[in-house]
């Protein structure tokens, strides 16, 4: 039979045994710590490696399949399409520039033509004094040569020689030869008034006019009648005065 003291031991022995157990477990922990630290270091390295691989993969993906930056759109179907669009836009810009230059040249030529056309030499558009003068001379001449009385035909023929010239004088002489006898026999009086006259073209020595007339006919024993006439007149400046050189009825 074993005694109680032998199974349990004394209090001092039990304390000593617990201290020994603690020392044994501390030594075991010390021996295991270096191994655990190494494992944790390796784990951290693998984690960093994984992160690095992930970053590298995303960077390479961003550069595109050919390792480009992704901004170079000359490669691939989309890049080719955008390149074609740029060439089309550049060509359109060139065509627009050429069109604008052509339009500008056309306007320049047109302006030059307007400056060089005879219209710029028409004094009727720029010289009011000369225009008024030719209208006055022609109106006075027509009123004189186309106004006569039964006993004033000779004076009218002399006036015609003063105001008319060239073809106009020949036309008038042929016409007045028929009218002169009728005026004396029927005691015909003709009075001509210029209602309106306009200069269509005027140069330093020539003028073209459109003249509207009212002519009043009076015969012995009959009421006076009025007739309107429209004449196209050509005049020339001779000896400081405008002389009518051609008359045409309109």
C-alpha positions as CSV (number, residue, x, y, z in Angstrom):
1,X,0.0,0.0,0.0
2,X,1.2,3.4,-1.1
3,X,0.8,6.2,1.3
4,X,-1.1,9.4,0.6
5,X,2.1,11.4,0.8
6,X,3.8,9.4,-1.8
7,X,0.8,9.8,-4.3
8,X,0.2,13.4,-3.9
9,X,3.5,14.8,-2.8
10,X,4.3,17.6,-0.6
11,X,3.2,21.1,-1.4
12,X,6.7,22.2,-2.2
13,X,7.1,19.3,-4.7
14,X,3.8,20.3,-6.4
15,X,5.0,23.9,-6.9
16,X,8.3,22.7,-8.2
17,X,6.6,20.5,-10.7
18,X,4.4,23.4,-12.0
19,X,7.4,25.6,-12.4
20,X,9.1,22.9,-14.4
21,X,6.1,22.5,-16.6
22,X,6.0,26.3,-17.3
23,X,9.7,26.3,-18.1
24,X,9.2,23.4,-20.5
25,X,6.3,25.1,-22.3
26,X,8.2,28.4,-22.5
27,X,11.2,26.6,-24.1
28,X,8.9,24.9,-26.6
29,X,7.3,28.3,-27.5
30,X,10.7,29.9,-28.0
31,X,11.7,27.1,-30.2
32,X,8.5,27.4,-32.3
33,X,8.5,31.3,-32.6
34,X,11.2,31.5,-35.2
35,X,9.5,29.0,-37.4
36,X,6.2,30.9,-37.2
37,X,7.8,34.2,-38.0
38,X,9.4,32.7,-41.1
39,X,6.1,31.3,-42.2
40,X,4.4,34.7,-41.7
41,X,7.2,36.4,-43.7
42,X,6.8,34.0,-46.5
43,X,3.0,34.5,-46.5
44,X,3.5,38.3,-46.6
45,X,5.9,37.9,-49.6
46,X,3.4,35.8,-51.4
47,X,0.7,38.4,-50.8
48,X,2.9,41.2,-52.1
49,X,3.8,39.1,-55.1
50,X,0.2,38.5,-55.8
51,X,-0.6,42.2,-55.6
52,X,2.4,43.0,-57.8
53,X,1.2,40.5,-60.4
54,X,-2.3,41.9,-60.3
55,X,-1.0,45.5,-60.8
56,X,1.2,44.4,-63.6
57,X,-1.6,42.6,-65.3
58,X,-3.9,45.7,-65.0
59,X,-1.1,47.9,-66.4
60,X,-0.5,45.6,-69.4
61,X,-4.3,45.4,-70.0
62,X,-4.4,49.2,-70.1
63,X,-1.7,49.4,-72.7
64,X,-3.8,47.2,-75.0
65,X,-3.1,43.9,-76.8
66,X,-0.1,45.3,-78.7
67,X,1.6,46.9,-75.7
68,X,0.5,50.4,-76.8
69,X,-0.7,53.1,-74.5
70,X,-4.3,52.8,-75.7
71,X,-4.1,56.4,-77.0
72,X,-2.6,55.4,-80.3
73,X,-5.7,54.6,-82.4
74,X,-3.9,53.9,-85.6
75,X,-4.1,50.1,-84.8
76,X,-7.1,48.0,-84.7
77,X,-10.5,48.5,-86.6
78,X,-11.7,51.4,-84.5
79,X,-8.4,53.2,-84.9
80,X,-8.4,52.7,-88.7
81,X,-12.0,54.1,-88.9
82,X,-11.0,57.2,-86.9
83,X,-8.0,57.7,-89.1
84,X,-10.2,57.6,-92.2
85,X,-12.5,60.1,-90.7
86,X,-9.6,62.5,-90.0
87,X,-8.5,62.2,-93.6
88,X,-12.0,62.9,-94.8
89,X,-12.3,66.0,-92.6
90,X,-8.9,67.2,-93.7
91,X,-9.9,66.8,-97.4
92,X,-13.1,68.7,-96.8
93,X,-11.2,71.5,-95.1
94,X,-9.0,71.8,-98.2
95,X,-11.9,71.8,-100.6
96,X,-13.6,74.5,-98.5
97,X,-10.5,76.6,-98.6
98,X,-10.2,76.3,-102.3
99,X,-13.9,77.2,-102.8
100,X,-13.6,80.3,-100.6
101,X,-10.5,81.4,-102.6
102,X,-12.4,80.8,-105.9
103,X,-15.4,82.8,-104.7
104,X,-13.1,85.6,-103.6
105,X,-11.4,85.7,-107.0
106,X,-14.8,85.7,-108.7
107,X,-16.0,88.6,-106.6
108,X,-12.8,90.5,-107.4
109,X,-13.2,89.9,-111.1
110,X,-16.8,90.9,-111.0
111,X,-16.0,94.1,-109.2
112,X,-13.2,94.9,-111.7
113,X,-15.7,94.3,-114.5
114,X,-18.2,96.7,-112.9
115,X,-15.5,99.3,-112.6
116,X,-14.4,98.8,-116.3
117,X,-17.9,98.7,-117.8
118,X,-19.2,101.6,-119.9
119,X,-21.9,102.2,-117.1
120,X,-19.2,104.0,-115.1
121,X,-18.7,106.4,-118.0
122,X,-22.4,107.3,-118.1
123,X,-22.5,110.9,-116.9
124,X,-26.3,110.7,-116.5
125,X,-25.6,108.7,-113.4
126,X,-23.0,111.0,-111.9
127,X,-23.2,114.5,-113.4
128,X,-26.6,116.1,-112.7
129,X,-25.6,119.5,-114.1
130,X,-24.7,118.0,-117.5
131,X,-27.8,115.9,-117.5
132,X,-30.0,118.9,-116.8
133,X,-28.4,120.9,-119.6
134,X,-28.9,118.3,-122.3
135,X,-32.5,117.8,-121.3
136,X,-33.1,121.6,-121.5
137,X,-31.4,122.0,-124.9
138,X,-33.2,119.0,-126.5
139,X,-36.6,119.9,-125.0
140,X,-36.3,123.5,-126.3
141,X,-35.3,122.2,-129.7
142,X,-38.2,119.8,-130.0
143,X,-40.7,122.4,-128.7
144,X,-39.5,124.8,-131.4
145,X,-39.2,122.7,-134.5
146,X,-42.5,120.9,-133.9
147,X,-44.5,124.1,-133.2
148,X,-45.7,126.2,-136.1
149,X,-48.6,128.2,-137.4
150,X,-50.2,128.8,-140.9
151,X,-48.0,131.8,-141.5
152,X,-44.9,130.8,-139.5
153,X,-43.6,127.8,-141.4
154,X,-40.6,129.7,-142.8
155,X,-39.5,130.6,-139.3
156,X,-39.9,127.0,-138.2
157,X,-37.7,125.7,-141.0
158,X,-34.9,128.1,-140.1
159,X,-35.2,127.0,-136.4
160,X,-34.8,123.4,-137.6
161,X,-31.5,124.2,-139.2
162,X,-30.3,125.7,-135.9
163,X,-31.4,122.8,-133.7
164,X,-31.2,119.7,-135.9
165,X,-28.3,118.2,-137.8
166,X,-27.4,115.1,-139.8
167,X,-30.1,112.4,-140.2
168,X,-32.6,114.3,-138.0
169,X,-32.5,117.4,-140.2
170,X,-33.1,115.2,-143.3
171,X,-36.0,113.5,-141.7
172,X,-37.5,116.8,-140.6
173,X,-37.1,118.4,-144.0
174,X,-38.9,115.5,-145.7
175,X,-41.8,115.5,-143.2
176,X,-42.2,119.3,-143.0
177,X,-42.4,119.6,-146.8
178,X,-45.8,117.8,-146.6
179,X,-47.0,119.6,-143.5
180,X,-46.2,123.1,-144.7
181,X,-48.8,123.2,-147.5
182,X,-51.4,121.6,-145.2
183,X,-50.8,124.2,-142.5
184,X,-51.3,127.1,-144.9
185,X,-54.4,125.6,-146.6
186,X,-56.2,124.5,-143.4
187,X,-54.8,127.2,-141.2
188,X,-53.3,124.5,-139.0
189,X,-51.6,125.3,-135.8
190,X,-49.4,122.8,-133.9
191,X,-48.1,123.4,-130.5
192,X,-45.7,120.9,-128.9
193,X,-44.9,120.7,-125.2
194,X,-42.3,118.3,-123.6
195,X,-44.0,116.6,-120.7
196,X,-41.1,114.5,-119.6
197,X,-37.6,113.8,-120.7
198,X,-34.9,111.4,-119.4
199,X,-31.3,110.8,-120.3
200,X,-30.5,107.1,-120.7
201,X,-26.9,107.6,-121.6
202,X,-24.6,110.7,-121.5
203,X,-21.0,111.1,-122.4
204,X,-18.9,114.2,-122.9
205,X,-20.1,114.6,-126.5
206,X,-23.2,112.4,-127.0
207,X,-26.5,111.7,-125.3
208,X,-29.5,109.4,-125.7
209,X,-32.9,110.6,-124.5
210,X,-36.4,109.3,-124.1
211,X,-38.9,112.2,-124.6
212,X,-42.6,112.3,-123.9
213,X,-44.6,115.0,-125.8
214,X,-48.1,116.5,-125.8
215,X,-49.1,118.0,-129.2
216,X,-52.1,120.2,-129.5
217,X,-53.7,120.5,-133.0
218,X,-56.0,123.4,-133.9
219,X,-57.8,123.7,-137.3
220,X,-59.9,126.6,-138.4
221,X,-63.5,126.0,-137.3
222,X,-62.7,122.9,-135.2
223,X,-62.0,122.2,-131.6
224,X,-58.4,121.6,-130.5
225,X,-57.3,118.1,-130.1
226,X,-54.4,116.7,-128.1
227,X,-52.2,113.8,-128.9
228,X,-49.3,112.2,-127.0
229,X,-46.1,111.2,-128.6
230,X,-43.0,109.4,-127.5
231,X,-39.6,109.9,-129.2
232,X,-36.2,108.4,-128.9
233,X,-33.7,111.2,-129.5
234,X,-29.9,111.2,-130.1
235,X,-28.0,114.4,-129.5
236,X,-24.4,115.6,-130.0
237,X,-22.6,118.5,-128.4
238,X,-21.5,120.8,-131.2
239,X,-20.3,124.4,-130.8
240,X,-21.2,124.4,-127.1
241,X,-24.8,123.4,-127.8
242,X,-26.6,120.1,-127.9
243,X,-28.0,119.4,-131.4
244,X,-30.4,116.6,-132.3
245,X,-28.9,114.2,-134.8
246,X,-31.5,111.4,-134.8
247,X,-35.2,111.1,-134.0
248,X,-37.3,107.9,-133.9
249,X,-40.9,107.5,-132.9
250,X,-41.6,104.9,-130.3
